């Protein structure tokens, strides 16, 4: 059962070992009793309840009631005189915790991965410290199989549902209708060629599986060139891979060279290709000294290398942190704000990402060229470029179902390490290891596209916010682990629910869709001039999104809060405008004939 269906007055909280709290956990966590690395969750809970007041943000009334810590949640029951629903917070969403005590009370400040800042004023110093220690222990557990998605059983959804929505075979069937030059290879069925690729990949028909295996040994992490997108209007393709392992000796691989020759041969006579390297020329040269490198011009005739450096890793994470520090300071002057916004360089990263994606898209659309994108590992900036290029060129990727397929195929199945990159957000006090907001950067770029082309995307800002929230902490299993191999080992697809099954519920779709959407068969070319790019702070339509903090739906985790965009959405008061949002839908749909209203079937990619 969903948490929101549990009335607060039926859940009195007692000690962590009391039968009544066990009953509450059985509602929240049906199935086997959860453990954390062989330890009962109850052993990490130092106190079961406390009286507290919750402060949620500007101009939002505080909530008073009984606070409870469970294995996966922080819950607050406002009491029978207030709302009948529970307030809850998934503990995995806590990024950092600060505690202060004064007199006989204490304060806990929770900074969340979705950029919320929550304050809990708790009665009792001991209770404050115990709850803080419990949250710290439970929010930092690294085990995947003890995380909440393995226990989440919402009403109306069935296990295994929607996991089959976007298999590689489906996309291949679309390509097969356009050309016979490509085939679906299952050479990686046991993940032996490349642990970060899915079981099936699309490769040139002229290249056999033995050649793929040799090419994989010549590419970092085994990520040999595979098809990312087929651009039917020009008969060109977009590929992705990792860097070749040429090393200081400038090694070569005949099968890797054969693969890229086959790509050009199957495109059209005299076709040429561009290799878009997302590293600087200097970084690529340095990589050769440690075993990496680039494709030598003499070894890959017809291919020209272009360097378009994109930041990733720690520099990108630090940029995100500095941006949020600037957004969280309400006392700064205008000059100080503009200086800090420029100093964090976040919008520069947005500009560079969009520019590189436009370069790849222009190569296919205007030059009729084939494009191969890679950096070093091929799991971060490479996926950023290939997915944005498809949004620019492919009208189907701009539909609701097509965008979900794009995320699944180009990020999740393509091996973006979500578990590592999204371990912390912008508030953690730990030194960054593998964290980097590369997926957030992609979502920001998509928001820029939606702002410049407000009629061309079938999904709205609510969809982007939902993806951001769920990529960092989610009751669904879609963003768990770092690769398809890991998800297979953890049985994610059979033991957790897919995010797409939740987002595609009719009530959620109305919140996530763009009511002004009109199908646009043309490419959309964004402006990357400084005056054209904005900080993601919402648009007039997104400010009408309904929502709130208290869950009341069957799927409470999907309800997006009203927002002023992403980076400022918790420092600006929300707009209580659910009625206005419905009015926008009414106005928009009144302008369309009944047959042109957006439906689920209309935007589904055809198999």
Secondary structure, DSSP 8 states (H G I E B T S, - for coil): --GGGS-GGG-----TTSHHHHHHHHHHS-SS--EETTEEGGGG-S-SEEEEEEE-STT---EEEEEEE-SSEEEEE--TTS-SSEEEEEGGGEEEEEEEEETTEEEEEEEETTS-EEEEEEE-HHHHHHHHHHHHHHHT---STTSGGGT---TT--TTTTTTTT-HHHHHHHHHTT-SSEEEE-TTTTS-S-TTS-S-EEEETTS-HHHHHHHHHTBGGG---EEEEEETTTTEEEEE---B--TTTT---HHHHHHHHHHHHHH-TT--EEEEESS-HHHHHHHHHTT-----TTTSTTEEEEE-----HHHHHHHHHHHHHHHT-TT--HHHHHHHHHHH-HHHHHHHHHHHHHHHHHHHHTS--EEEEE-SSSSSHHHHHHHHHHHHH-GGGGSHHHHHHHHIIIIITTT--HHHHTS--SS--S--SS---HHHHHHHHHHHHHHHSTTT-SB-HHHHHHHHHHHHS-SSSTT-SSSHHHHHHTTHHHHS--HHHHHTSHHHHHHHB-TT-----S------SGGG---S---TTGGG----SS--STTGGG-----SSSTTTTTS-----HHHHHHHHHHHHHTS-GGGS--TGGGS---
